[in-house]
Amino acid sequence: MPVVARLRVYPFKSFDGADVDAAPFVPLGGLRLDRAFAVVDERDEFVNAKREPLVHHVRVSYDPALTAATFTLPSGATFAFGFDEQPDGLAAFLSGYFGRRVSVRRDHEGGFPDDPAAPGPTIVSGDTLAAVASWFDGMTIHDVRLRLRANIEVDGVPAFWEDRLFGPAGEAVPFRVGAVVLAGTNPCARCVVPSRDAISGEVYPAFSKRVAERRAATLPPWADRTRFDHYYRLCVNTRTIAAGDRSIHVGDRVVLAEEPRAVR
């Protein structure tokens, strides 16, 4: 029986996340506080780990109510930021660290999702994380969890079960998480970030090549191979079909619907 084993949101795009027991939705279909803030440079481009490896060395911790964050630099310097405060102080603190002027923005309606066409929570099975960890010497399931940064982790299913949650291009696969209806849209294309240790930033050699080779060799029969222009894809992106004022919770059942829907 597929059940939600872990929920994680990432209040600051590309920085550390926080485990939560429940997560409501914002109007555009993402989880509340997921990628709600973003650091951008003077060219209005995201300052993220893909473009700026120094991001890996910044630690961010959160208060239990998820209303404030403490940023800690490798030097030990810290900055406490309340989510309702103006972000100018945090921007100045991070500008000093990155050695260039940055600003911090917030989007209350939808945040800054990695895939604007599929801004719902990303989903993966725990056994998928374990399988990927087994492909690399010394890597743990937690290491992979931090590298892939999924929102919903499902237990009670085999590795790559989430590949059931997408179909041919142009179709979305609806499924229910508790009282919320989501739709899987596509297997998530990965960038350089998962090849790096999430804490140290150290690169694992040939990470993307090995993932692509193993994914091609182990792709489940239910997965639609036409959705893989390359096999460096892990986790599934989603859109939110019906949430309203509902939340998803750790322990919720995940139930697949029978009929796919056209992607609008």
Wavefront OBJ file of the C-alpha trace (Angstrom):
o trace
v 0.000 0.000 0.000
v 1.640 3.285 -1.062
v 1.782 5.761 1.805
v 3.492 9.099 2.315
v 6.544 8.391 4.460
v 8.144 11.835 4.328
v 7.217 15.371 3.336
v 9.857 18.021 2.777
v 9.621 21.642 1.686
v 12.450 23.921 0.601
v 11.534 27.460 1.691
v 14.587 28.967 -0.034
v 15.119 27.746 -3.571
v 18.302 25.638 -3.804
v 19.042 25.768 -0.048
v 18.378 23.240 2.750
v 14.853 21.933 3.277
v 12.694 21.101 6.269
v 10.667 17.970 7.033
v 7.012 18.651 7.852
v 4.135 16.474 9.054
v 1.567 18.211 6.851
v 1.658 20.617 3.926
v -1.148 22.815 2.568
v -1.112 24.212 -0.956
v -0.641 27.683 -2.439
v -2.931 28.981 -5.226
v -0.696 27.898 -8.125
v -0.518 24.310 -6.890
v 2.752 23.986 -5.000
v 3.209 23.247 -1.310
v 3.091 26.207 1.037
v 6.587 27.607 1.623
v 8.160 25.336 -0.972
v 10.601 27.483 -2.982
v 8.725 30.499 -1.604
v 11.940 32.540 -1.498
v 14.658 32.849 -4.111
v 18.052 34.532 -4.164
v 18.701 36.387 -7.422
v 21.636 38.373 -8.764
v 21.772 41.743 -10.498
v 20.907 40.097 -13.839
v 17.733 38.695 -12.249
v 19.065 35.137 -12.472
v 18.691 32.624 -9.670
v 21.669 32.193 -7.382
v 21.345 28.434 -7.066
v 23.646 25.453 -6.728
v 23.454 24.820 -10.463
v 25.140 28.168 -11.185
v 26.878 28.841 -7.868
v 28.534 25.880 -6.069
v 29.090 28.051 -2.960
v 25.400 27.472 -2.196
v 26.285 23.939 -1.059
v 28.306 25.272 1.883
v 25.514 27.384 3.382
v 23.448 25.629 6.044
v 19.902 26.709 6.752
v 17.921 25.581 9.801
v 14.309 26.370 10.644
v 12.225 26.933 13.748
v 9.571 24.251 14.488
v 6.715 26.463 13.284
v 8.535 27.164 10.019
v 8.314 30.923 10.466
v 12.036 31.736 10.626
v 15.362 30.483 9.290
v 18.955 30.725 10.463
v 21.639 30.864 7.789
v 25.107 29.651 8.778
v 28.188 30.260 6.641
v 31.349 28.093 6.588
v 33.040 30.805 8.683
v 30.483 30.239 11.440
v 28.757 33.581 10.852
v 24.971 33.356 11.214
v 21.948 35.399 10.258
v 18.441 34.860 11.636
v 15.588 35.755 9.299
v 11.868 35.846 10.079
v 9.725 35.001 7.087
v 7.532 38.092 7.641
v 10.520 40.455 7.756
v 11.872 42.522 4.906
v 14.704 40.499 3.329
v 17.202 43.357 2.915
v 19.350 42.233 5.841
v 19.494 38.646 4.603
v 20.356 39.887 1.118
v 23.252 41.951 2.494
v 24.495 38.972 4.523
v 24.447 36.667 1.491
v 25.964 39.345 -0.759
v 28.994 39.401 1.496
v 29.306 35.638 1.270
v 28.894 35.356 -2.512
v 31.083 38.393 -3.168
v 28.475 40.104 -5.337
v 25.216 41.890 -4.859
v 22.180 39.615 -4.508
v 18.601 40.178 -3.463
v 15.989 37.918 -1.861
v 12.491 37.676 -3.302
v 9.284 36.029 -2.160
v 6.299 34.818 -4.175
v 3.228 34.120 -2.021
v 1.075 32.727 -4.824
v 3.256 30.018 -6.288
v 6.868 30.333 -5.253
v 9.681 29.655 -7.709
v 9.196 26.038 -8.869
v 11.904 24.277 -10.820
v 9.351 23.313 -13.493
v 6.850 26.175 -13.974
v 4.687 23.947 -16.206
v 4.398 21.380 -13.395
v 4.565 23.374 -10.146
v 3.098 20.678 -7.911
v 5.126 18.635 -5.418
v 7.720 16.225 -6.798
v 7.349 12.589 -5.781
v 9.663 9.592 -5.434
v 9.619 6.240 -3.643
v 11.931 5.425 -0.784
v 13.021 2.260 -2.581
v 14.047 4.386 -5.573
v 16.375 6.366 -3.330
v 17.797 3.117 -1.954
v 18.286 1.716 -5.463
v 20.141 4.802 -6.638
v 22.330 4.734 -3.512
v 23.278 1.117 -4.325
v 24.732 2.246 -7.662
v 27.488 4.259 -5.942
v 30.114 3.130 -3.444
v 29.672 4.695 -0.034
v 26.437 6.518 -0.847
v 23.468 6.244 1.531
v 19.750 6.656 0.982
v 19.935 9.911 2.927
v 22.665 11.178 0.616
v 20.418 10.516 -2.388
v 17.447 12.092 -0.632
v 19.410 15.309 -0.160
v 20.659 15.246 -3.751
v 17.252 14.742 -5.402
v 15.266 17.140 -3.154
v 11.828 15.575 -3.693
v 8.808 16.836 -1.760
v 6.908 13.566 -1.287
v 8.579 10.267 -0.449
v 6.397 7.174 -0.687
v 6.943 3.835 1.071
v 5.246 0.482 0.554
v 6.090 0.328 -3.157
v 9.020 -0.972 -5.233
v 11.814 1.118 -6.684
v 10.712 3.405 -9.522
v 7.043 2.890 -8.705
v 6.625 6.613 -9.401
v 7.235 5.887 -13.098
v 3.565 4.822 -13.116
v 2.650 8.456 -12.573
v 3.330 9.729 -16.079
v 2.160 8.641 -19.501
v 2.557 9.730 -23.115
v 3.348 13.364 -23.833
v 0.247 15.497 -23.512
v -1.357 13.305 -20.860
v -1.252 13.616 -17.086
v -1.850 10.695 -14.740
v -4.153 11.640 -11.842
v -3.603 10.191 -8.389
v -4.861 10.958 -4.924
v -2.740 11.732 -1.873
v -5.119 11.677 1.061
v -7.873 14.124 0.047
v -5.789 15.958 -2.565
v -5.762 15.084 -6.276
v -2.486 15.512 -8.145
v -1.467 14.570 -11.676
v 1.927 13.268 -12.719
v 3.248 14.980 -15.832
v 6.810 13.869 -16.595
v 9.949 12.219 -15.230
v 12.139 14.967 -13.818
v 15.236 15.817 -15.856
v 18.184 16.295 -13.538
v 20.958 18.879 -13.709
v 24.504 18.934 -12.340
v 23.344 19.397 -8.730
v 22.626 15.717 -7.858
v 26.172 14.834 -8.912
v 27.475 16.884 -5.978
v 27.400 16.000 -2.307
v 24.634 18.189 -0.896
v 26.763 19.263 2.077
v 30.349 19.419 0.815
v 29.676 20.105 -2.855
v 32.176 17.396 -3.796
v 31.458 15.949 -7.246
v 30.897 12.216 -7.635
v 32.670 11.305 -10.908
v 30.463 10.179 -13.800
v 27.314 10.434 -11.680
v 24.962 11.411 -14.494
v 26.396 8.785 -16.851
v 25.933 5.986 -14.326
v 22.397 7.063 -13.443
v 21.470 7.195 -17.127
v 22.946 3.756 -17.800
v 21.251 2.152 -14.803
v 17.918 3.855 -15.478
v 17.934 2.591 -19.057
v 18.769 -0.931 -17.868
v 16.237 -1.070 -15.023
v 13.326 0.997 -16.353
v 10.133 -0.778 -15.239
v 7.863 -2.224 -17.946
v 5.107 0.226 -17.002
v 7.295 3.278 -17.718
v 6.703 5.073 -21.015
v 10.106 5.103 -22.707
v 8.966 7.784 -25.144
v 9.251 10.268 -22.260
v 12.997 9.647 -21.961
v 14.932 11.682 -24.481
v 17.730 10.826 -22.070
v 17.753 8.605 -18.989
v 19.196 11.058 -16.498
v 15.727 11.466 -15.036
v 14.619 10.707 -11.478
v 11.431 11.608 -9.533
v 8.177 12.724 -11.134
v 6.872 16.257 -11.544
v 3.204 16.964 -10.879
v 0.388 19.440 -11.198
v -2.306 19.941 -8.573
v -5.814 19.126 -9.816
v -7.881 19.584 -6.642
v -6.624 20.713 -3.252
v -8.763 23.625 -2.024
v -8.066 24.153 1.667
v -6.846 20.590 2.119
v -3.342 19.473 3.044
v -1.349 16.321 2.495
v 0.049 14.513 5.526
v 2.664 11.956 6.419
v 0.765 8.662 6.519
v -1.676 9.559 3.736
v -2.446 6.801 1.257
v -1.490 7.313 -2.383
v -4.092 5.950 -4.803
v -3.834 5.939 -8.601
v -6.845 6.942 -10.691
v -7.842 4.887 -13.707
v -8.034 7.405 -16.535
v -5.316 9.798 -17.736
v -6.175 13.413 -18.428
v -5.049 15.739 -21.187
v -2.459 18.262 -20.032
v -3.786 21.802 -20.430
l 1 2 3 4 5 6 7 8 9 10 11 12 13 14 15 16 17 18 19 20 21 22 23 24 25 26 27 28 29 30 31 32 33 34 35 36 37 38 39 40 41 42 43 44 45 46 47 48 49 50 51 52 53 54 55 56 57 58 59 60 61 62 63 64 65 66 67 68 69 70 71 72 73 74 75 76 77 78 79 80 81 82 83 84 85 86 87 88 89 90 91 92 93 94 95 96 97 98 99 100 101 102 103 104 105 106 107 108 109 110 111 112 113 114 115 116 117 118 119 120 121 122 123 124 125 126 127 128 129 130 131 132 133 134 135 136 137 138 139 140 141 142 143 144 145 146 147 148 149 150 151 152 153 154 155 156 157 158 159 160 161 162 163 164 165 166 167 168 169 170 171 172 173 174 175 176 177 178 179 180 181 182 183 184 185 186 187 188 189 190 191 192 193 194 195 196 197 198 199 200 201 202 203 204 205 206 207 208 209 210 211 212 213 214 215 216 217 218 219 220 221 222 223 224 225 226 227 228 229 230 231 232 233 234 235 236 237 238 239 240 241 242 243 244 245 246 247 248 249 250 251 252 253 254 255 256 257 258 259 260 261 262 263 264
